[in-house]
Amino acid sequence: MFYFLIFLAIAIIGLEIFSSKQNKKLYFEKNLTKNWNKIYKWRWIIGIIFIPISIIEYPMFGTQNTVLGFPLIIAAFDEAGRDYVGITTTPFAIINAVIFYFMIQVILYIWSRFIIKTSNKTKRFR
């Protein structure tokens, strides 16, 4: 499970890099909706608002233990309340924060695909 989460984090980071590049092109080449452009201009502030989501706590599968952090595990807590942290705690917390900071780029990219798809359909039927 731990290795799957690391792979998931790497895949999300790659998707965010791709989305960032595509969004920058779309912003300068095409004039999408006013709302999309407005959110794109404020993406840095919205990214800061998303950072606390990376520190969620959820139960570990099949046990009474809970873990903190998604997609990378920052800390683990057993049923007695003892915490398990290590050398990866700080780097994983930073990576999680970066992932959620740039999550708005993925959301904007998906939204732009819908906008372009619907605009192409309306042009076709005219």
Protein Blocks (a to p, Z undefined) as FASTA:
>chain_A
ZZmmmmmmmmmmmmmmmmmmmmmmmmmmpccdfklmmmmmmmmmmmmmmmmmmmcccdde
hiabdceddfbdfbdcdfkopacddfklmmmmmmmmmmmmmmmmmmmmmmmmmmmmmmmm
mmmmZZ
